C-alpha cells in the first residue's frame, strides 16, 4: 500500500477518489510560493493570521488529501516549517511534511516522513521542484532509511504544472501515475473567467475527458489569493471566494464553503457524506 502524501495543493481535487490508485498527491505548487502577499494583491494581507490547523468531523473516507486533519508549524510569518497529518485510519501512519525554501521564498523541496516504514521499506518521500517560464516540474522519490531512492517510475512519478502570465495554474500533467494497476499519464486543464477557476477537466492518456469539476464564487476578495496552496489550490488561484464545487461524473459530489465575518474560510462541507472540515487560525 502506498501512503498518500499531503498535498500542499492544486485545484480542489475531490476527484482523487475517482479510480486513482496509489497516486501521490502533489503539493499544489502554491505552497511553492510561501511569500506573504501585499495589500495590493490581497486585501487581507494586513491581517497577521495564518492557519493553525484543519480539523475534520464526520466520515471523510475517499474525499482526498484536502479533507484531512492537519496541524501547521511555521518558521516565521506564513512560511511553513512542517505540516503534521495524524493517522487517518488504524492502518495509516502519521505523516510529517518538512519544507525547504530558496532565497526567493519558494518551496524547492519537501520531505514526507512516515511514522513507520512503508511496505516497500521506504521511510518517506522526497518531493523536489524546478522552476521555468510558466512551468514548474515536481519529481517524487521514495527513500529508504539509508537515504537511497527507490528507482522505478511506478514509485517515482513526475508532475508538470503550467501557469499563465498571472501565475495561475492552467494545466497539471501527471506522468507515471498508477491507475487500475498500471502506470499511465493524465492531466487536468483549468478554465478561468474573471480571474476565477470555473472548470477543471480531467483527461486520460488518450485526452478523453473523464469528468469535470465546476466552481461557483461570491463577489468578495479571496484572502488566500496568491498566498498558499496548503489547504485547497482553488483558494490560491481564484480572486474571489469559492462557495461551492461540483464534481460531474457517474456519482456526482458537491462541496460547500462558509466564511467568517472577516472573510476567512470557516468550513468546507461534503454535502453527500456530511463530513465537515473546519479552518482554525492564529495570529503572529
C-alpha positions in Angstrom: 0.0 0.0 0.0 1.2 3.5 -0.8 0.8 6.3 1.6 -0.8 9.5 0.3 1.5 12.4 0.7 -0.2 15.6 1.9 -0.7 18.0 -0.9 0.1 21.5 -0.5 -2.1 21.7 -3.3 -3.5 22.0 -6.9 -7.1 22.6 -7.7 -9.6 21.2 -5.2 -9.2 17.7 -6.5 -12.0 16.0 -4.7 -11.8 13.8 -7.7 -8.9 11.9 -6.2 -11.4 9.2 -5.3 -12.1 8.6 -9.0 -10.2 5.3 -9.5 -6.8 6.8 -8.9 -4.8 4.1 -7.2 -1.6 4.6 -5.4 -1.3 8.2 -6.6 1.0 10.6 -4.8 -0.9 13.8 -4.3 1.2 16.8 -5.3 1.8 19.8 -3.2 -0.1 22.3 -5.1 2.5 24.3 -6.5 1.2 27.1 -4.3 3.0 26.2 -1.3 5.7 26.7 -3.7 5.3 30.4 -3.1 5.0 30.9 0.6 5.8 34.6 0.4 3.3 36.9 2.1 1.3 38.9 -0.5 0.9 42.7 -0.4 -2.3 44.5 0.3 -2.3 45.4 -3.4 -2.8 41.8 -4.4 -4.7 40.6 -1.3 -6.9 42.9 0.8 -6.5 40.5 3.8 -2.7 40.7 3.7 -2.7 43.3 6.5 -4.2 40.7 8.9 -1.5 38.8 10.6 -3.3 35.5 10.5 -2.2 32.0 9.5 -3.7 28.5 9.6 -3.2 26.7 12.9 -5.0 23.5 11.9 -7.6 21.9 9.7 -10.0 19.7 11.7 -12.3 17.1 10.1 -15.6 15.9 11.7 -17.5 13.1 10.3 -16.5 10.3 7.8 -14.2 11.7 5.2 -13.1 8.4 3.6 -12.5 8.8 -0.1 -12.6 12.6 -0.1 -8.9 13.0 -0.8 -6.0 14.8 0.8 -7.7 18.2 1.1 -10.1 16.7 3.6 -7.8 15.5 6.4 -7.0 16.9 9.9 -3.6 18.8 9.6 -1.5 20.7 12.1 0.8 23.5 10.9 4.1 24.8 12.3 5.9 27.9 10.9 9.4 29.3 10.6 8.2 32.9 10.6 5.3 34.7 9.2 3.4 32.3 7.0 6.4 30.3 5.8 5.6 26.7 6.7 8.1 24.7 8.6 6.2 21.5 8.8 2.6 20.1 8.4 1.6 17.1 10.5 -1.2 14.8 9.4 -2.3 12.4 12.2 -3.2 8.8 11.1 -6.4 8.7 9.1 -7.1 5.1 9.9 -5.8 2.4 12.2 -3.5 1.1 9.4 -2.2 4.5 8.3 0.9 6.2 9.7 1.4 9.8 10.8 2.8 11.9 8.1 5.1 14.9 8.7 5.9 17.3 5.8 9.2 19.2 6.2 9.8 22.2 3.9 12.9 23.7 2.4 12.9 27.2 0.7 15.1 29.1 -1.7 16.2 32.7 -1.3 13.0 33.8 -3.2 10.8 32.2 -0.6 9.7 29.3 -2.9 9.5 25.8 -1.7 12.2 23.9 -3.6 11.7 20.6 -1.8 9.7 18.9 1.0 10.1 15.6 2.6 7.1 13.5 3.7 8.3 11.5 6.7 6.4 8.3 7.6 6.0 7.5 11.3 6.8 3.9 10.4 8.3 2.3 7.2 6.1 1.6 4.2 5.6 -2.0 2.9 8.4 -1.4 0.3 10.9 -0.3 3.1 10.6 3.4 2.4 10.6 5.8 5.3 9.5 8.8 3.4 9.1 10.6 0.1 11.3 13.5 -1.2 9.5 16.0 -3.4 11.7 18.4 -5.4 10.7 21.3 -7.7 12.4 23.1 -10.6 11.0 26.4 -12.0 11.0 27.6 -15.6 9.0 30.1 -17.7 5.3 29.4 -16.9 6.3 25.9 -15.8 7.0 24.0 -12.6 8.2 20.5 -12.5 7.9 18.2 -9.5 9.7 14.9 -9.0 8.8 12.3 -6.4 11.3 9.8 -4.9 10.6 7.4 -2.1 13.6 7.0 0.2 14.9 4.1 2.3 16.3 4.6 5.8 19.9 4.8 4.3 18.9 7.7 2.0 18.8 5.6 -1.2 15.9 6.2 -3.5 13.6 3.5 -4.9 14.3 3.6 -8.7 11.2 2.6 -10.6 9.0 5.0 -12.5 6.0 3.4 -10.7 7.2 4.7 -7.4 8.7 8.0 -8.7 6.3 9.8 -10.9 6.7 13.3 -12.4 4.2 16.2 -12.4 4.4 19.3 -14.6 2.4 22.4 -13.8 1.8 25.1 -16.4 0.8 28.6 -15.4 -0.5 31.7 -17.2 1.0 35.2 -17.1 -0.7 35.9 -13.7 0.9 32.8 -12.2 -2.4 30.9 -12.0 -2.4 27.1 -12.8 -3.7 26.3 -16.3 -2.7 22.7 -16.6 -1.5 19.8 -14.3 0.2 17.0 -16.2 0.7 13.7 -14.2 3.3 11.2 -15.6 4.0 7.7 -14.2 0.9 7.6 -12.1 -0.8 4.3 -11.3 -4.4 3.8 -12.4 -6.2 0.4 -12.5 -2.9 -1.2 -11.5 -0.9 0.2 -14.5 1.4 3.2 -15.0 -0.1 5.9 -17.2 -0.4 9.6 -17.6 -3.3 12.1 -17.2 -3.8 15.8 -16.9 -6.2 18.5 -15.6 -7.0 21.5 -17.7 -8.4 24.6 -16.0 -10.7 27.3 -17.4 -10.8 30.8 -15.9 -13.4 33.6 -16.0 -12.9 37.0 -14.3 -9.8 35.7 -12.6 -11.5 32.6 -11.1 -11.3 28.9 -12.0 -14.7 28.0 -13.3 -14.0 24.5 -14.5 -11.4 21.7 -14.2 -11.4 18.9 -16.8 -9.7 15.6 -16.2 -8.3 14.0 -19.4 -6.9 10.5 -19.6 -3.8 9.3 -21.5 -5.8 9.5 -24.8 -7.0 13.0 -24.0 -10.5 11.7 -23.4 -12.4 13.7 -20.7 -13.4 11.5 -17.8 -15.1 14.2 -15.6 -15.2 17.9 -14.9 -15.3 20.0 -11.7 -17.3 23.2 -11.7 -16.8 26.1 -9.3 -19.1 28.9 -8.1 -18.0 32.1 -6.3 -19.3 35.2 -4.4 -18.1 38.7 -5.2 -15.8 39.1 -2.2 -12.0 39.1 -2.4 -10.3 35.8 -1.6 -8.0 36.3 1.4 -5.9 33.3 0.3 -5.3 34.5 -3.2 -1.7 34.0 -4.2 -0.8 33.1 -0.6 -0.5 29.4 -0.1 -1.6 26.0 -1.6 -1.5 24.1 1.6 -5.2 23.7 2.0 -7.0 24.0 -1.2 -5.5 25.1 -4.5 -8.6 26.9 -5.7 -8.1 29.2 -2.8 -4.7 30.2 -4.2 -5.7 30.6 -7.8 -9.0 32.3 -7.7 -9.6 36.0 -6.9 -13.0 35.6 -5.3 -14.3 33.3 -2.5 -15.4 29.9 -3.8 -18.7 29.0 -2.3 -19.3 25.6 -3.9 -17.8 22.9 -6.2 -19.5 20.1 -8.1 -17.7 17.0 -9.5 -19.7 15.9 -12.5 -19.2 12.1 -13.0 -21.1 8.9 -12.6 -21.6 9.6 -8.9 -21.7 13.4 -8.6 -20.5 15.1 -5.4 -20.8 18.6 -4.1 -18.7 20.7 -1.7 -19.9 23.9 0.0 -17.8 26.6 1.8 -18.7 29.1 4.6 -16.7 32.1 5.7 -16.1 34.1 8.9 -17.4 37.7 9.3 -13.8 38.9 8.4 -13.9 36.9 5.2 -11.7 33.9 6.1 -12.7 30.4 5.1 -14.6 28.8 8.1 -15.8 25.4 6.9 -15.8 23.1 3.9 -18.6 20.5 3.8 -19.0 17.5 1.6 -22.8 17.5 1.0 -23.0 13.9 0.1 -21.2 12.4 3.1 -21.7 15.1 5.5 -18.1 15.5 6.6 -17.0 19.0 7.6 -13.5 20.5 7.5 -13.0 23.4 9.9 -10.3 26.0 9.4 -8.6 27.3 12.6 -6.3 30.3 12.7 -3.8 32.0 14.9 -2.1 35.4 14.7 1.6 36.2 14.6 
